[in-house]
Amino acid sequence: MSPKYLLLIPDGMADREIDFLGKRTPLEVADTPNMDFLAKEGSTGMTKTIPEGYEPGSDIANLTILGIDVRKYYTGRGPIEALARGVKGEYVFRCNLVYVKNGIMVDYSGRRIDDSEAREVIRYLNKVKEIDFIKFHPGRSYRNLLIVNKRFEDNVITTPPHDIQGEKIEEFLPKGGELASLLRSLIEWSESVLSEFKTKANLIWPWGGGRMPSFPSFRKKYGRKGVMISEVDLLQGIGKGLKMDVVEVEGTTGYIDTNYKGLAKATLKSLKNSSFVLLHTEGIDEVSHEGDAEKKVEGISIYDEKIVGYLLDRLDLEETKI
């Protein structure tokens, strides 16, 4: 019987050496006996997940890990997340709900705005918008979508808000032609509109836009059924685009307080009927963007215990390769 394969992606785990951690990385400091076991008993290696000319990000990296040529298939993060939500548009942008103060990007996550409050904000924006060919679509927490149903001939350059925390946003507003001008006007409009709406977020920040992609089938590419388990639209969108089975788990948060047991149980269940399962978690990446090294150490230790340890206790490594 051919082995089954489990691909674990604790997004954002890599890091630089940090002075106050004794010039060690968070992964070196964290308590990781289960990952240490896998490293000792298994094979180790390195691979390049960000091709030349691309900005490092979860979208590019995860597509590359799955063997997808981003030069051929990648159109932007927003369109991939739209696949997860079942929405389409001429252009789709990720639309963060952010918190800005005195012109400075303070929090790319809108001070960790929760799902229900974010949905209320999106509903309000759609209610008061004055442009017919745009629509805001709710996602999870601060991660939402801006749909533009009008064709533009120019390209637009945008910047992820998590890359500019502590910076003046003026320097990073969308650049380009008519489409960029539209996005800048929407950002300015949102500041005025949200000042009248009591919410943790006070600005929209559209980025990562493009046209809807068309990905190859995972089964046709690899000759096996694939399952995607993730807390976030980005990976769920990749899974749906590749025609993998996409499993959503209740009680997940995309943070280090997520429902680890639910994710691990869903992984074991999926392995019973599929020969390839990818489990992606987001929490470690989130605390990385927050710049909180101590919380990152904590998140890695929790992941090692509640995901890797839980699965190792219940899997036969002769039958399932991790």
N, C-alpha and C positions, 0 to 999 in steps of 0.2 A: 504494500500500500504506500503510495507517495505521501510525503509529509505535508502537513499543513503549515502555513506561515502566518505569524502574528507580527505586525510591524507597529511598534510603540513609538509615538512621536510626542515627547514632552516639550512642546514648542517653547523656544526661548531659553533653554537650559544653558547653552553655551555663554561664556562671558570672558571678560578680561580679568587679569589679576587686580585685586583691590587692596589698597594700602592698609585700611583698617581691619582687613581680614588676614593680615600678616602676609601680604603680597600673594595671596592664594585666590582662586576663583571660588564662587559660591558652591560649585559642584565639589571642589576639593574639601571644603569645610563641612558640607552637609553629611549627615549620617546615612550612608547608602549601602548597607550590607548586601542587599539583593542585586543591585546593579553591579556591585563589586564581584559578586558571584558570577554573573553573566560575563563580565569582562575577563575574569580569570579562566572560566571553563570554556568559553566560546572563542570565536575568532573576532579580531578587532581590525579596524581599518579606517581610512578617511576617504571622503568623497567630496567633490565640489558641487554644491547645490545651487550656487548663484553664477550663471554664465557671465562672461565678460560683457560689460556694457549695461548690466541690469542692477538696479538698486536692491540691496538685500531686504527681503521681506518674506512673510509667511506664504504669500501667494506664489511667488516665483520658486521658493525653496520646496514647497510641498508638491507642486507640479513636477519639478525636476526629480524629486525623490521617486515619484511614480512613473518616471520615464517619459514624461510628456515634453516635447520640444517647445519651449516657450517662445522661441523665435517664430515658430509656425502657428501656434495656437493661442498665445496669450493676447488678450485685448484690454485687460484692466481688472482690478479687484471688484469694482462695483458690478460689472456684468456677471461675474462668477457668483457673487452673493445673490444676485437676482435669480439665478438658476435655482438656488435653494428655496427662494420665496415664490417661485412660479410666476414671476412678473417679467415683462419684456418692455423694451423701449428703443427708440433710435439710439439714444445714449443712456447709460446708467452709471451714476456715480455713487460711491460710498458717501454717506452724508452723516458725519459725526455731529452729535450734540455736544458742544464744548463749553468751557467756561473761560471767558477772557476778562481781564481786569486791566484798566489803563492801557489798553492796546497790546497787552502781553498775553500769550497763550499760557494760562495757568494750569488747566486740566483738560486733556484731550478726551476724557470720559465724562465730561459734564458733572464733575464731582460725584462720579459713580452713580449716575441717575439710574433708577430701577426701571424694569420693563413697563410697569403700569404708568408711571409718570412720563416716560418717553413716548408711549403711545398717545397720551393726552396731548403732548407737545406736537406730535406729528399730525394728529387730528386737527388741532388748532391751526397749524400752518396751512394745511389744505383748505381749511374754512376761509381763511383771510387772504390767501394768495390771489393775485390779480392777473396772472399769466396762465392762459388756458392750456398751453402745451407742456407745462411742467406738473409733476405730481410727486409728493413725498410718500414714501412707503415705509411702514414700521418694520423694524427688525427686532433685535434684542438689545436692551439697555441703550447705550449711546450709539450703537451701530445700526444706522438706518440707511435708506436709499433715496436718491433724487433721480427721478426719471424725466428725461427730456425727450419729448416726442416731436422733434423738429430736426431736420438735417442741416448740419453746418459743414462747411468745406474746410475749415481751419482746424489745426490741432491745438490742444490746450495743455499747459504744463501746470500741474498741481503738486502740493506737498502734503505728505501725511502729517496730521497734527501732533502725533506722538513723537515726531522727529524735531519739533520746534518748541517743546515746553520751555518756558522761561524766556522765549524770544518774542520780539515785536512782530505781530502778524503782518504788518504793512509790507515787509520785505518778501513775504511768502504767499501773497494773494495770487490767485490764478493768473497765468500769463498766456498771451496768445492774441487771437483776434476776437471775432464777434462772440464766440462761445465763452471765452474767458471773461469778456465784458459782462455777459449775462450772469455768470457765476459770481463775479465780484458784486454786482448789483443785488443779487439774492443774499449774499453774506451781509451786506450793509442793511438791507431790508429786514433781515431776521433780527438784527440787534435792536431795531426800533420796535418790531412786533413783540419780541419776547420780553422786552422791558415792561410790558403791560401784563405779562403772564407769569405768575409766581412759579418759578421752576429753578432747579439746580443749574440748568444749562441756560446760557444767555446768547448763544450764537450758533448758527449752523456752519459746518466746514465741509464743503464737497471736495472730494479728491478721488483719485484712482478710477477715473471714468473711461468708458469706451463702448464699443458696439458689442452685441451679444456674440459669444464665441461658439464654435462647433468643435467639440473634442472627439477623439476616437473612442471606441468602445473598449473598456478594460478587458472584457471577456475575449474579444477578437484579438486584442494585442497580446494577451498572455495565455489564452486558452483555459482560463479558469474563472469561476465566479468570485467576485470581490465584494467585500462589505466595508463600508465607511462608517465609523462611529466617531462623532465629534460634537462638541457643545456649540460650535459657532457656524454661522452661515457660510463663511469662506470655504471650509472643508466640506460641508454638506453640499455646497454648490459644485465643488470639484467632483465629489462622488456622483451627484446626479448627472453632471456633464459627461462623465465617463460611463454612465449607465450601470454604476455599482448599486447594490442595495444600501440605502442610507438609513441608519438606525438613530433615532433621537431618544434620549434618556431623560425622564422627568427629574426635576429637582437639581439640574445642573445650573451653574452660575457663570461659567467661564472664568472663575477666579479660584484662589487656592482653598476656598471653603466649599468647593463643589461636591456633588454627590459621587464620590469616588467608588463607593460600593456598587451603586447602580451602573456606573460605567464598566466596572470590572465584570459584574454579572452579565451584562449585555454582551461583553466580549466572549465570555465562555459559551453563552447560548449561541452566538453567531458562529463560533468555531465548530459547532456540532453539524452544521449544514453547509459550511463554506470552507474552501481550502486556503483562502486569504482574507485576513481581517486587519484593517488599519484602525488603531485607536489613537486619536489625537486629543490632547488636552491643552487648555489655553492658559490656565492660571499662572504658571511660572512666567510666561511671556508677559502677562499683564503687570506683575510686580516688577519685572525688568523695565518696562516702559515707565513705571512710576519711579524708578531709580532707587528702590528700597532693597539694598543688598541683604540685610538681615531677614527680611520677609521672604526673599528669594531662597535663602538657605533653608528657611522653615518649609517653604513650598516644595523644594526638592526632596527634603527628608520625608515629608508626608507622602509625596508621590511614590517614593521608593517603597514605603511600607504598605500603602493602601492600594496601589496599582500593581507594582512589580512583585512585591511580596505575596499579595493575595493571589495573583495569577500563578506564580511559581509553586505555591502550595497545592494548586489544583490542576496543573498541567503535567503531562508526560512529555519531557523534552525530546524523547525519541520519536514521538508522534507529531509534535508541534515545535517548529523552529521559531525562536524569538529574535 
